[in-house]
Amino acid sequence: LEAARHGLDTRLRIGYRFASSSLHGAARFTDAPGYFFDAGFGKAFAKNNFQLRPSLMLGFYVWQTNRADQFQNDAFLYGTGLDIDWKDYQLQAFFRGYVGYLDDGDRPGTIDLRLARRWDHFQMSLGAGVGLWDNLYNRLEVGSAYYFNL
């Protein structure tokens, strides 16, 4: 639902994670099926060439475990973010994660920052992410995009 009609940008997302068919799944952390649903909300506040857009996401995530005593784990999904747009620049900051109930490495969090600059149909970006708690991975990304005028 768009903010122009309802006050908030609102979305509902439903997904299913398929199990992989080989042992490569264990290396990619996709060796167990699961499903999730979440709802996101955001509102843009604009003045001249400057816009702030805070957002919030809440949801539920379920996945199959490989434990004999507990066949599945359930988790509460959460996230919050802030987009700042100024002229041709965009800064995005997000904090997100989930909290499972087994407490066996199922409480990861991530802080992500991304800066982008756009020229007409082309965009360059630089981003970084820091893993928290049960997320042991940090990342750095450099990207580009071309927007087709169709």
Helices and strands as residue ranges (DSSP letters): H 3-6, E 9-17, H 24-28, E 34-42, E 45-47, E 50-64, E 72-86, E 89-100, E 108-119, E 122-133, E 139-146
